Structure formats: structure tokens, C-alpha cells
Amino acid sequence: MTRDYYSILGVQRDADEAEIKKAYRRLAMQCHPDRVAAGDKVAAEEKFKEITEAYEVLRDPEQRATYDRYGAAGLRRGASGGFAHFDLSEALNIFMRDLGGLGGFDAFFGGGERARGERRRGQDLKVTLKLSLAEVATGTTKKLKVRTLERCAACGGNGAAPGSAATRCATCAGTGEVRRAARSMFGQFVSVSPCPRCDGEGTVIPEPCPKCQGDGRVRVEKELEINVPAGVADHHYLTMRGHGAPGARNGPAGDLIAVLDIAEDPRFERQGDDLVYDLPISFTQAALGAEVEVPTPYGDSALEIQPGTQTGTVYRLRGKGLPRVGEAGRGDLHVRVHVWTPLKLTPEQRAVLEQLAKIESAPPSEGHAGKKFWEQLRQAFGR
């Protein structure tokens, strides 16, 4: 079944960011797994994941634009690179990321462990992938080297020296928080802040690992492999969840975000999934007709020029454009014909053309020719 993210959140398709966040907050509070009865948890978790998935797409301008154009299928770009449905832990992390500061949700939901895990989350790793139009047409796999972090092998990522372990923080008794009571003219109030000794972790490391100095990560240079689906557009991006830098002391890893930079192909003009190619032909080819070869992203293709072809005529080669992301089929290649006039004539050419000038017919009126040209363009591009 096709997912309608707007219907899931109960908003209009032109809803702004504030409306989307407000709708998500309302629904998330209703079906958060920590707020429903034990017997309703399974259904609540599925609903919670569904509305969080819809929110995560619609709050992001680029993902929303892709969804509006291609639907949910356009967001799924393969298991190793692209959009995937959320599991519960991801949905909860997104909830705490965007709504965790509103009204003390951590304390209300008992989410202290999740909040600490989010604080230890590793950084997202952003890279730029340079692609050619030929790679866009077929899809490709890119390999590139990056400098990043990986878990320390000496301590297994926990930051403690071999043979030792982290211990509970004495300052916060392992909660990761310190509470301070104060009085004011309005009465007593309690402020809660991360523990300054353990930085909100709840544990301290008496003997840090000598290789990573207690961080649980070391700097490395590694090779990444990214699968790029066919049909992507310039400045789109692919997200590989959990392929970014690992978090400190076995914290969750960030994401790998690959921004696409597609080089222009001087032969073609791109119009979404369609391509436009300008084809110069001679007067005799236009008048008598001819078979010519035109380039496509998949190799040269034969095109039959009909006798009497005029400048501005557009021929369509179906399926010779770019693949549609998340859908079957490809766009078309539109070939715009331009009748080429030679700059210099040989004596023989001049003699033949002078004879032709004596017997050729008068051209149609300028207005009629112009109207026909623009009508052909409108038909070619569906305007």
C-alpha cells in the first residue's frame, strides 16, 4: 500500500514546518510507547514508528521534495544507501532529538538512558560524490577514502584500559544528572542539569585506555563504498544510517550523508528525467530526409529524419532519457533539429544552389512558421 505521509500526520500538502512539527508532537504524545497500557504497546509502537517516519521525511525540505515528486518509493534507494523504514530505537531518538527539551520529557517518560545514548551519538559523516551523466543513467558504485573515527580495538570501544571497567559516578549516583533545589518568591523549584563529573554519562573511567585515552575511538583512514541508484539529480543526497563516526564509549554511530555533484554533459540539456539534444543537419538532409546517428547516455541511436523537416522540429526517442528514481521506466530523449547553413560555398555548390533558387517555392509566412515551431515545442515537453 502507498504511504501518504501527509494523511498520516493529518496535515495539508502545503503545510509549513511549524504545522508539521505541531501535528507530530500531538500524535507522538498520544501513542508514545511509554504512555500506553501494556496491552496496547505493540500497536502503539507501530503507530509511533509510522508517524515518526512521516515527520522525518516532511520536516526535511530535500526529502520532502523527493517524496512529493516520486512518492515513498523514491526515498528507498537500496539497502546500503538511502531511505529505510525506522525501527523503534530510531523513532525514539528522533522524538527526543526534536521534542526532548519540551516540558521535561526525559523525566516524564523515564528516557534518561536514551538521552545519554543520544548525547554519545557519533557525528554524521558528509562526503561529496562527483558523478557523470553516464553514471546517473546506469547507476554506479563509488569508492572513496575518508578520514574518520572507528572503535578502539584495544578496549572494545568502552574507553577503559584492558582489565579495568567503568564505575558508577559517585557525584550523581549513576543517574547522569544533578538536581539543585532553590527557593524564590514563588516557592521552591528544582533545576536538573548533566552531571559535571561524568558529563551526563553516569559512569567514570578510573583507568582510561592508553590507546584512545578513554574516548573509545581512534582516528583512521578508511575506504567507503557507496551504491548510487540510477536517475538521481544534482544536489540530491543519499543517507546511509549508522555508517558515520561511532559515538564515544560505544555510543551509537552517526550517519553517512553523500551529497551528489553531477557534472554537466555538453551534449544534453536535462529536463527532469528527459534529455534534450540539438542536432544540426544539412539542407539536403532536411529536404530529402536521411538516417542519422544521435548520442544517448546508452550509446548512439539511429534517427530517421523525415523529408521536409524544418528547423525547430523535435523528434522523440522514447526511453532514451534517464531512469525514474524509485519507478520503472525511463524518460525520453528529445532531438531538436537545426538546419545548418554553410558559411562558405564552393563554386560547384554555388552553381547548384543558384539553379535551385530559380525553381524553388516561396517559404511560408514568418508568423505561420513561428507558430508551428512553438506548437512543436509545447507538444514535445507536454506544456
C-alpha positions, 0 to 999 in steps of 0.5 A: 500500500502507498504511504501518504505521509501527509494523511498520516500526520493529518496535515495539508500538502502545503503545510509549513514546518511549524504545522508539521512539527505541531501535528507530530508532537500531538500524535507522538504524545498520544501513542508514545510507547511509554504512555500506553497500557501494556496491552496496547504497546505493540500497536502503539509502537507501530503507530509511533514508528509510522508517524515518526517516519512521516515527520522525518521525511516532511520536516526535511525540505530535500526529502520532502521534495523527493517524496512529493515528486516520486512518492515513498518509493523514491526515498528507498534507494537500496539497502546500503544507501538511502531511505529505510523504514525506522525501527523503534530505537530510531523513532525514539531518538528522533522524538527526543532529538526534536521534542526532548527539551519540551516540558521535561520529557526525559523525566516524564517518560523515564528516557534518561538512558536514551538521552545519554545514548543520544548525547554519545551519538557519533557525528554524521559523516558528509562526503561529496560524490562527483558523478557523470551523466553516464553514471546517473543513467546506469547507476554506479558504485563509488569508492572513496577514502575518508578520514574518520573515527572507528572503535578502539580495538584495544578496549572494545570501544568502552574507553577503559584500559584492558582489565579495568571497567567503568564505575558508577559516578559517585557525584550523581549516583549513576543517574547522569544528572544533578538536581539543585533545589532553590527557593524564590518568591514563588516557592521552591523549584528544582533545576536538573542539569548533566552531571559535571563529573561524568558529563551526563554519562553516569559512569567514570573511567578510573583507568582510561585506555592508553590507546584512545585515552578513554574516548573509545575511538581512534582516528583512521583512514578508511575506504567507503563504498557507496551504491548510487541508484540510477536517475538521481539529480544534482544536489540530491543526497543519499543517507546511509544510517549508522555508517558515520563516526561511532559515538564515544564509549560505544555510543551509537554511530552517526550517519553517512550523508553523500551529497551528489555533484553531477557534472554537466554533459555538453551534449544534453540539456536535462529536463527532469528525467528527459534529455534534450539534444540539438542536432544540426543537419544539412539542407539536403538532409532536411529536404530529402530526409536521411538516417542519422546517428544521435548520442544517448547516455546508452550509446548512439541511436539511429534517427530517421529524419523525415523529408521536409523537416524544418528547423525547430522540429523535435523528434522523440526517442522514447526511453532514451532519457534517464531512469525514474528514481524509485519507478520503472521506466525511463524518460525520453530523449528529445532531438531538436533539429537545426538546419545548418547553413554553410558559411562558405560555398564552393563554386560547384555548390554555388552553381547548384544552389543558384539553379535551385533558387530559380525553381524553388517555392516561396517559404511560408509566412514568418508568423505561420512558421513561428507558430508551428515551431512553438506548437512543436515545442509545447507538444514535445515537453507536454506544456 
